[in-house]
Amino acid sequence: MQKRISSFPPIIDARSEILILGSIPGVKSLEKQQYYAHPQNKFWKIIFELLNEDFTDDYIQRIETIKKHHIALWDVIDSCERKGSLDSEIRNEEANQIEELLKEHPNIKAIFCNGGKSYKNLQKLLGKNYKLPIFQLPSTSPLHTVSFEKKLEEWKGILEFLV
């Protein structure tokens, strides 16, 4: 049997206006206990570029930056069994309580899914006609081989929903 892994608590506060959802942390993120910790994952580079902020490797500063810009971060999957980091290897998954989180944080105006797995799972969880707009963005994972520039261009959609 494969080892059961769990996601991290959400990064969210009363000022959050958009929610970015991944599937579940990969091996490197679980080791470091940090969202998007794999050095080849482009999540933080894309976010800092879009927000016109100076890039940092300091995780606490990264979290402060997304909070300053009203961005919340979580995963669709609460726990699962998975060998390695591939979404295709996820088995026996249990969902996070996304709907409850959204009820507790009514300022959220839109949800952005980092990749196809989080989008498909969220559609199953909330339904296709959920009251908030839900967008699928290209995965920031190094396994999704679209260029940084193309990913960045598609991720610009989050800016429409930020103050």
Salt bridges, closest charged atoms under 4 A:
GLU17 OE1 - LYS109 NZ 3.49
GLU31 OE1 - LYS28 NZ 3.62
GLU53 OE2 - LYS68 NZ 2.68
GLU53 OE2 - HIS69 NE2 2.68
ASP57 OD1 - ARG62 NH2 3.28
GLU81 OE2 - ARG4 NH1 3.98
GLU93 OE1 - LYS117 NZ 3.19
GLU94 OE2 - ARG4 NH2 3.57
GLU153 OE1 - LYS156 NZ 3.18
GLU154 OE2 - LYS150 NZ 3.05
